[in-house]
Amino acid sequence: MKNKLINQIKASFPAKSINESLSRMLVAALICQLDPTLDELADIKTAVSEAVTNCIVHGYLSSEGEIFLTAQYYDDNLVKIIIKDKGCGIENVKQAMEPLYTTDDSGERSGMGFPIMQSFMDKIKVISKPGRGTTVIFSKKIKKA
């Protein structure tokens, strides 16, 4: 039986680092309706930050672009978040998801974005096409009080 969508938000914003906090606040405002624990809220906000940062730094290579965010929750307290860019894409998704892998030659990036998302969320899926962009879909079940 398919879960029933209860509420959602959709937003798009420029791929600028200042909008990383905006994305966290948008998602937090929506999922607070489920009365998550502080740990659940922090986990989701961290995963959103990592995904948005990846769009800015790697997807658009710190140039202009747009990030698309969808956050939803369902009648069973499942939260699903989709973060998409139309940037350069990922050549090898499996390799990109390995800990410490980074395309950043400056040494400023740790290569831990995807592993952090994986550790804080229940499921993560990455779809990417070189030259077309990347979509990250992750979900987490909020425990009912």
N, C-alpha and C positions, 0 to 999 in steps of 0.2 A: 504494500500500500504506500502510495506516495505521500510525503509530508506536505502539509498545507502551509503555503507562504502566509505569514502574518503581517510582516512589515518590511519595508526596504527603503534604501536611499540610493540615488544615483547622482554622481557629481563628476565634473571634469574641471581640471585646473591646470595652469601652466606648470611645466616641469622645472620648478624652482625650489631650492632647498627650504625656503620659508614656508612652502606649502606642505612639507612633511608633517608639521604639527597640526595643520588644518585637517589633513587626512585622518590623523589619530583622533582628533576631537569629533569629527563627523561620525566615525565608526563607534566611538565610545558613547556618544549621545544616543545612538540607535540601540546599542546592546545593553545600555543601562536599564532599558525597559524590561529586561529579563532578570534584573537583580543579580548580576554576577558577583562572585567574590572579587576582592581586590587583586588576587593572583590571576584569576581568569581575565580580568580586565587588562591587567598589565601585560599578560602574555599576548593577547590579541593586539593591543596597541603596539607592542614591540614588533610583532610580525608585520603589521601594516607599515610601520616605519622602515623596516628592512626592504620590503617590496617597493615602496615609493622611492627610497633612496637608490635602489637598483635601477629603476626607470630613469632617474635623473642622471646618475653617474655613468651607468653602463649603456642604458638604452639610447639615450640622447647624447651621450658623451659630453655632458654638461652644456649642450647647446639648447636651442629653443625646441619645444615640443609640448605635447599635451598628455596628461595622465587621466585615465578614466577609472573611476572607482564605483563599484556596486557593493553594497552590504545588505544582507538579507537575514531574517531569522524566521524560523518555522515553528509550527505548533509543538514540536518535540524539543524545543530549545536549541536546535542546531543553528549555528551562525555560519553563514557562507559569505566569503569576501572574494571579490574579483578585482584585480588591479591589472590594468592593461596599458601598454604604450604602443606607439607606432614607430618605434626607433629602429636601431640597426639589427635587432634580433640576436639570437644566440646560435652559434654554429653547432655546438655539441651540448645539449641540455644535460645529459648524464654527467659529463665532465664538469660542467658549470656548477652542478649541485654537490660536488665533492668538497669536503672541508679544505680550506686554505687555497682553493683555486680562485684566481682572480685574473682579469685582463688588464688590471691597472699596473702599469710599469713604474709608477711613482713611489711605490712602497707605502702609500698612505692607506691602502685597503687591505683588510685581513683575509678576504675570501671566505667569510663566515656568514654571509647574508642568508643563503638558502639553508645551511645547517641550523641556523638560529630559527628560521621560520618553521623548519621541520620539528625542532624540539619543542616549540611552544604551541603548535597546532596539532589537531588529530590527523588531518590529511592535507596533503599539498600536491598540486599538479601544476606543471609548467608546460606551456605550449608556446613554441617559438618558431619563427621562420626568418632566416637571415634576410635583412632588407625590408621586412614587413612588420616586425615588432614582437613583443612578448606578452603573454597573458599568464598571470599567476592566480590560481584558484586555491583557496584554502578554507578549511572549515574546522570548527571546534564546537563540541557539545557543552552547553552551560548546564552545570548540575542544578537541579531544582532544590530549593531550600526545604 
